[in-house]
Amino acid sequence: MSVIVYDSANQTMTADTRAYCGDSHPFGNKMKIHRLFDGSLLGVTSSTPGVPEEFKAWLERGARMDDFGPSDIDVDAILVTPFGEVFLFSDSYYRCGPLVGDFFTVGSGKRYALGAIRAGASAMRAVEVAIECDTMCGGPVAQLPLHKPAVVADGDMMDGEHATDPAPDIEALTPFDPSRFSTGLQMSNQAAE
C-alpha cells in the first residue's frame, strides 16, 4: 500500500512512491499525491491497481453521486481543498469532513508515520520512518505544498498575506522532480492530455 501524510500547519502533503500490485512484489514508483484542476491536493492509495487513478478522475469529473464506480471500492484518500479544508475517504466515495487536526495519515504505513509525528518528526521524516518500518512502503519521498509561494517582481518570496490572488496558479505548477528515482520513470503533477 502506501503512506500519505498531510501536515496542516505547513500545508504540505507527503507520500512514499513505491508501486505495488496488491500483495505482489514492488514494480516501480509512482506519484500518490496530486494537485487537482481546482488547486486541491489529493493523496490516494489502494491495494487494487488502477483504483487511485480512477478515483482521481472521478473527483475531477465533479464527484457526482450518479458517477460512482464499483460500490465496494478499495481506497484510502486525503483531499485538501485550496482553502485548507481536509476530507478523508476510507473504502467509500463518501467523504468525512471537513476535519480539523494537525496531521492526517492514510495507507498501510499510517500508524508508523503518526507515531513518528507524535515523537516530534516532520511529515517528511514521518514518511521515511514508515518506509523503514512497513514493507509495503518505499521509494523516494514526494512532497507537494497546498499553495505555491507568491513571488514579487524582484524575485523575493512573499508569505502570502500581501498576495493579491490567494488562488493557486494551476497553469504554472512546478512539476514533480523525479531525479531521485532510480527507475528512470518520467513523473509529473501535471494533468494528462
C-alpha positions, -999 to +999 in steps of 0.1 A: +000+000+000+014+034+010+019+061+034+004+096+029+007+125+054-010+159+053+006+185+076-020+212+083+004+237+098+029+236+069+002+228+043+021+201+027+012+166+015+040+140+017+040+103+005+061+074-004+063+064-041+066+026-042+041+009-066+027-025-058+001-047-074-020-059-044+003-081-023+027-087-051+063-075-054+070-038-060+071-029-097+084+007-097+074+040-084+045+064-089+030+096-076+004+091-049-001+128-043-017+151-069-028+186-075-063+186-089-075+211-115-091+233-088-059+235-068-069+209-042-044+183-031-052+146-033-033+118-017-048+084-027-038+048-023-053+014-029-043-022-030-062-026-062-043-014-093-060+014-112-083+025-084-063+056-074-062+068-110-100+063-114-108+079-080-088+110-090-106+111-124-140+108-106-131+138-083-120+158-114-153+149-131-171+166-102-175+137-077-211+133-088-232+107-069-245+093-102-210+087-114-198+061-089-176+032-099-178-001-081-197+001-048-170-019-029-141+005-037-108-002-020-094+033-014-078+055+013-075+092+004-069+126+018-084+156+000-074+191+009-093+220-007-074+252-017-090+267+014-073+241+037-104+220+044-094+184+049-116+154+040-109+117+043-122+088+022-120+052+035-132+024+013-161+047+002-170+075-022-184+094+007-161+119+023-157+125+060-151+162+070-141+189+069-118+177+097-096+198+120-063+184+131-025+189+129-017+159+108-037+133+088-023+099+077-036+072+054-022+039+040-006+008+054+022+029+070-001+054+087+005+042+122+043+044+119+040+079+104+017+091+131+039+077+158+069+094+143+049+127+142+038+124+178+075+119+187+083+152+170+092+142+134+084+163+104+060+149+078+089+141+056+107+122+083+075+105+093+071+091+058+108+080+059+101+062+092+070+044+077+092+033+048+117+019+072+090+000+092+064-010+067+074-034+039+046-021+017+060+015+017+091+025-001+108+045-029+118+082-028+096+106-008+074+131-027+060+163-013+036+189-026+027+223-010-010+233-009-002+267-023+027+277-044+045+307-028+039+341-043+070+358-058+072+396-063+088+413-093+123+414-077+122+376-071+117+377-033+093+352-018+062+365+000+044+349+029+011+352+011-006+378+033+002+405+008-005+385-023-034+398-045-047+364-056-047+336-030-058+310-055-030+287-068-018+293-103-026+259-117-013+268-152+023+273-138+026+244-114+062+233-107+064+197-120+075+170-096+112+164-098+118+127-104+156+130-103+159+109-072+140+080-088+161+050-098+136+037-123+140+064-149+103+070-150+090+104-161+067+117-134+048+150-131+019+165-112+006+179-145-027+166-158-025+140-185-035+152-220 
